[in-house]
Amino acid sequence: MNNIKEKDIISRQTGIVFNKLDDEIVMMSVKNGEYYGLDNIGSRIWEIIEKPVSVRQIADILKVEYAVSESQCKNDVNEFLDILLKKELIQVS
């Protein structure tokens, strides 16, 4: 785990080409030369981080939109952001 914290600011990495197809986003990292597909919740997170936003704000938005518990939402968001960070698709500051 990369120890992303609630107050960390998340933003998209540059050089990511993406397109929305129905409720999902497909993307390609120019740097990595790899394609990725995001499900509807992953796609929603990608939309939220269009502008830099804190991890806490992401979880607060999703908690309301998907009616999940705060602890479950925080865990899921952190897990997903860790994956994006490892694949160099986001920046953390």
N, C-alpha and C positions, 0 to 999 in steps of 0.2 A: 504494500500500500504506500502511496506517495504522501500520505499525511496532509491531504488538502483540508484546510480549515474553513469553518463557516464564514469567516470574515475575508477570506481570499477572494480576489477579483478574477473572474474567468472571462476570457475573450477568445475569439476564434483566431487560430493561427493564420497567417497570410499564406497564399499559394494553395488554398483549398477551393476546388471547383465543385459546385454542387447544384442539384436541381431537385425540385419537389415533384414527385409523382404520386398523385392521390394524397394519402396521409403520410407518406414516407419520403425520406430524403436519401438520394444516392449521391455519393461524393467521391472525389478523387484527390489524393494528395499528390501534387506535382512533385514535391520533394521526394516522397517515398515511392511514387509510381504505383500506388495501390488504390484499389476501389473499396468503398465501404457502403453498406446499406444500414440505414437507421429505421427502427420500427417507429410507430406513432409517438411514443413517449420520448424516445431518443431524438426524433425529429422536432418535437416540441422544445426540448432543451436546446437544440441547435438554433431554433428560432429565438428563444429567450436570450441567448448569448450573442445575438447580432451586435449588440452594444455591450461593453464591459459591465458585468453585474456580479454581485457577491454570491457565493454558494448559498448563503442563507436566503437571499431573495429568490433564487431559483427554486429552492425547496418550498418556500412559502407560496409561490405561485402554483406549483404542481400539487401541493397538499390540498389546496382549494379546488383546483380544476379536476383532480382525480379522486377526491374524497378518500384519501388514505391517511393513516396515522402519521404524526410528526416524525416519530422515530423510524418508521419504515421508509418514509419519504427521504429523510436525511441519509439513511444507509444506502438506499438505491441510487440517489443522486451522487453521493460520494463514490460509489462503486463505478458508476458510469463515467464520471469525470476522470477517475483514475485510468480507465481504459483509454479515453480520448487523449489524456496526457501522455501515456506510454506510446501511443501511436503518433504523437506530436501533432495532434489536430487542434489543440487548445493551448493557450498560454495562461499561466497563473501568476498573479502579482499581489 
